[in-house]
Amino acid sequence: MSFFNKIKVNYKIKLLDDYVLNKKQSEIFALIKNSKIKDTEIFFHLLNRFIDKYKNDEIQENFHKQRLILMNSFDRNDYSYLSEFLSFYFDNCQISYANRSLQDAIAIDLARLNLTHFPFQIDFDHMVRYSNFFFHSLLIDQENNLSLFKSSSAFFESNENNHFIPSNISSAYFFIHQNPLYIFNSLKEKYSSSQAALNEMFNFQNSSISQHITNSTYQVLENRQSWNIHTNSWIDPNVQSTYRGLIISHQDFFRDPHETFTRVIFHLIQSGIKLEVNYKLIDQFIDENPLQALKFFPELSKKEKKLLLNNLDKNLLDQLNYQI
């Protein structure tokens, strides 16, 4: 950073500290947002200062008014029906929102910022260090709108007390779990290989998943982990309580979609989102968007079943009422 830019950054930081001291929340937001528009280097230092120094200050607790809603599942296909429903419901309720893949949103935002602090590929270590920055930067653009993000990352908490989602900006999350037998069969069909399916499902190769956007400079990797670790991370009681999570079986969308979507809306209301329950709207979505039946797969061989059971968390299977 040049000497002149250091002076500008220090001046903006002094302004930020004064605003925080005097609890001028609207001025803080305007200062950070305007810096993102005018000078992204200043924005980077200013936002990180706000995040790090005032992590436990009440000014940060109310900064984004908890406007973030996350949808998560091991397989991206499993959260798509809920995502479509929420977009339909919010559109018909005239609620302003953005519904995006978290990977895509971060990659596009980084391309706009064009900062030298980040490499082309954002891996798990970068997510641990900068997850707060990424989420705050995305929400600053939305201001008064709801932000819906879709992700297949496992929840994490680092030794530095960094979390996948900052608790002070999250309204709620929905975790949709699917029978691991169906996931295995889908992966086996995709790769035409039982071993390849096992490798991905249990992350034997310790790899992250990506969905690179062709028109973006950046690639954001998702730390999905194995099905066991991924599922356990989101159904953990402490995570559910802190981040207001609702756990949904994908089968619930078949068994009773009306009751399931009603639970979703009530959960959002209980989490502080200003909504009303509109049963006709729920039924309209279900009638107009019938969920396609899951594909039927032939029975596993004895070897495949043994390999699957040897790697699955049996306590987790019992907790979620899954049988192999």
N, C-alpha and C positions, 0 to 999 in steps of 0.2 A: 504494500500500500504506500502511495506517495505521501510525502510530508503534508501536503495541502489536504489530501483526503483524510489523514489522521486528525487534522484540526477540525474538519467538518464532522467526522464521526464523534469526536470528543464533545463538540458543541451539542450535537443532537442527543448524546447520552446524558449530558447535564440537563438538557430540557426534559428528557424522559424522567430522570430522577426527581426533578422538581415537581413534575406533574403527579408522579406517584406519591410523593410526600404530601401533596395537597389534595390527593384523591380525585384528580381531574380525569375521569375515565374517558370521556368523549375526546378530550385533547390527546390522550395517550393513543387512542385508536387512530385518530386523524394523523398524528405524527408518524406512526408506523406505516399506515396505509399509504400516505403520500410519499414516504421514502421508497416504498416498493415501486411506485409509479415513476419517480424522478431519478432515483439512484439506488440500484439494487445492492451495491456494495455497502452503502450505509444501512440499507434495510437489513442485510445479513447480520451486521454487528448489533444493530439496534434491537432486532427481534430476539437474538440470542441473549443479549443483556437482560431484556425483559423476562425471558423464560428462566434464565439461570438465577438471577439475583432476587426475583420476586416470586419464586416458585410457590412459596407458602403464604404469600400476601393475599389478602381478600380481594385486592384489585384484580389479580389474575384469576381468582376463582369465578368472578362474574364477567370476565372480559368478553367471552363469546356467547354467554347466556345459554350454554349447553345446547348447541344446535346441531350436533353431530349424531347421526344414526348409522350404525354399521350392520351390514348383513354378511354373514360368514358361513362357509361350508367347505368341507374337504374337496369336494368336486364342485367346480364353478356352476355346473348345470343345476345343482340342487338349490341354489338361492335365487335362480332366475324367475321362478313363478312368484315368489314373494316380492321381488323387485318390480315386476310388472304390475302387481296388485297395488303397491304403494304409489307408483307413478300414476296409475289410473285414479286412485282414491284422492291423492293430493290435487291432481288436475281438476277433478270434479268438485273439490272443495275450495278451489281458487287459492291454494297455498303455494307460495313461491318456494322452489326447491331446485337442487341439482342432484341428479342420480348418476353416479359415475363409478367406474372401476377405480379402486384406490391406486393401483399400479399406474394406470393411464393418467390419472389426475396429477400424481406426483411427477411423472415424466414430463408432462406438458408444462407444468409449473416451473420445473427446473430449466426447461428449454427457454422459457420466457425470461427467467432470472439471469441465465447465462453467466453463472458465477464460476470462478476458477477453483472454488473450495471443494467441488464435487467431481468425481470421475464419471466417465461415460456409464459405467455399470454400478448401480447402487445395490450393494449386497447387504447381508444381515448386519455386519458391523456398522455400516453407515446408518441403517435403520435404528439400531440401538442408540447410536450417538445423536442422531438428528430427527428422530420420530416426532418429538415435540415441535421442532422447527417446521417440518413438513406439514403437520396438521394445522398449526397456527397460520402458516402462510396460505394454505388452501381456504381456511375459513375467513381470513381477512377479505378475500375477494368476494365472498358471498354476503358478508355483513349481516343483513337481517333475514336471509334465506336459510332454509333448512339444507343441510348437506348430507346426502345419503351416499355411503360408500360401500362397495362390494369388495370382499377380500377372501382369500383362502389361506392367509397367514395364520400360524399358531399364535396364541397370545404369549407374550414374554414379559418378564420383569428381570432387569439386569442388576448386577451388584451395585451399580451407581444409582439405583433406585429410578432408573428409566423404564418406562412401560411402553407397550405397543401403542396404546391410546392414552393420552393424558386424561385422567379422571375428571378434571375440572372443565373439560370441553365436551364431554360425551353425555348425550341424553339417554341413549339406550342402545342395546345391540340385540340382534336375533341370530341365534346359531341353529342351523338346520342340519341335522344329522341323518345319515342314510345307512341302511343295512350294509355292513362291510362285505357281505357275500355278494350283493349286487355290484358294489364298487369293484370288487375283484373281478367279477365276470365281465364288467364293462371294459376294464383295463386289459383283460386277457383277449377280448375281441379286438380292441384297438391295436394291440401289439402282436396279435397272433402268437402269444407266448405266455405261458403261466409264470415263468421266471421273471420276465419283464414286468408283469403285473405285480408280482410280489416285490420286486425291486422298488417300484414307484410307491406302492401302498405302504411299505414299511421303511422307505427311504434308506435302503441298504447302501446306496452309493453316496449318501450324505449330500444330496444336491438340493438346490433351490429351484423353484419354477419361475418361468418368465413368460410374458406376453408382450413381446416387443412391438411398439407402434412404429410403423415404417416411416412416418413423417416426424418422428421425435429423435432428438440427439441422444436421449437417455434411455437406458434399460433398467427397470426396477425389478429386482428379484424378490419373490415371496418365500419367506421361510416357513414352508408348510409343515415340515417334519413328517413323521409317520402318522398313520391314522390314529394310533393309540395316543401319541403325545398331543396331536392336534385336537382330538376330541376331548381328552382330559383337560387341556388348557382352558377350553371355553365353558365346560360344565362345572369347573371348580366353584364351590359355593362362595368363596371370597371374591372371585372375579364376577360372578353373577350379582352379588350384593353391591359391590363397589360400582360396577358399570351398568347396573340395571339390565341384566340379561334375561331374555326369554328363550328357553330351549324348546325347539320344535322338531318332532320327527317328520321326515319327508312324507311318511305314510299318512300323516294327519291331513295332508292336502287331498288325499283320496278318500279317507274314512269320513271326514266331516269338514269340508272346506269352509262352510259357513261359520261353524264354531271356531275353527282355527283362525280365520281372518278377524273374527270378532275379538278373540283374545289378543291379536296383534294390535288392534286399534285401542283396546282398553289399556294395554301395556304402554302404548305411547302416551295416552292421556295421563296415566299414573306417573309417567316419567316427566311430565311437565309440558308436553306438546299440546297446544291449544287446538283441540279437535272435538268433533261430536261423532257419536256412533250413528251411522246411517246404514241400517240393515238392508234397505232397498238397493243401495249402491253396492254393498257387498254381494248381494245376490245377482245384480246386473253383471258384475265382473265375472262371477263364476259361470253364469249362463253364456256370456259372450266369449269366455276364454277357458273352455273345458281343458283340464290337464290331460295330456296324452298318457295312456297307460304305459307303465314300465315294460320294457322288453322282457320276454321270457327267455331264460337261459337253461340249457340242459344241466342235469345234475353233475356236481363235481366228481372227479375220480377220487378213489380212496386216498391216493397220494396227495392230490391237491388239497383235499379236506384236511388231511393231517398237517400239511405245511401251513395252511391258513390258521388252523387252531393253535399250532405251536407258537405262532407269532402274535396272535391276538390277545389282548388283555381280557382274561376271563371275567374279572370283576366288572370291567366296563361293559362287556356283553350282557351280564346279568342286570346291571343298573339300567341299561337302555332296552332291555327285553328283546335282545337279538339272539337267534339260534342259527347255528351253521349246519 
